[in-house]
Amino acid sequence: PARKDRSYLVPGGFGFLGRAVADWLVERGARHLILVGRNGPDEAAEAQLERWRRHGVAVECARVDVADVDALSAAADRWRDALPPLAGVVHCAGALADAPLADTTEEHLARTFAGKVTGAWHLHRLTEGTPLDLFVLFSSFAGVVGSPGQSAYAAANTALDALASYRRARGEPAVSIAWGTWAGGGLGTSTGGAERLIRLGVLPRGRAQGLDLLD
């Protein structure tokens, strides 16, 4: 169970997967959420925020790019003063910049690595010395088996897997999960990746199945 007297940070928290993770935390007892994203919550996210608040969940929303260490550090200072201590991080942020390998540029790598890898490193440094119960990184199937046009994305997710190994070697909690596509949302669904994988025989998982696996 999540702890009622601690806070849980979800970067990418306004997107489809971030909201699913926040719901998962609330169902397991969390009463203090910190949702972070480059963009503010859309209409669907606002409706879910209101449902949580009606059920007694305190939700802190921050329009912060986790790749921006100064902005993230300033937000973290505010959270330390105003919220219960942090018990967990579930990093769901990410972006795609697909291109054939021969056409992949520094800009493709920078866009793909920013929120996912640079952000994860900043979160790692920010929480060093904090007694966390969980530090979960949302990696991807693409980093394990490859995916046409997604060399930058595959590399970024493999970097998350490496960060999890690094943390565990230091005695810090970390799990990196190489997800496939989720039915109903997420980067793979929004860019047509789910259809490509279905043609290869890899089916998207439903939200309930995904959260069971996360559990």
Secondary structure, 3 states (H helix, E strand, C coil): CCCCCCEEEEECCCCHHHHHHHHHHHHCCCCEEEEEECCCCCHHHHHHHHHHHHCCCEEEEEECCCCCHHHHHHHHHHHHHHCCCEEEEEECCCCCCCECHHHCCHHHHHHHHHHHHHHHHHHHHHHCCCCCCEEEEEEECHHHHCCCCEHHHHHHHHHHHHHHHHHHHCCCCCEEEEECCECCECHHHHCCHHHHHHHCCCCCECHHHHHHHHC
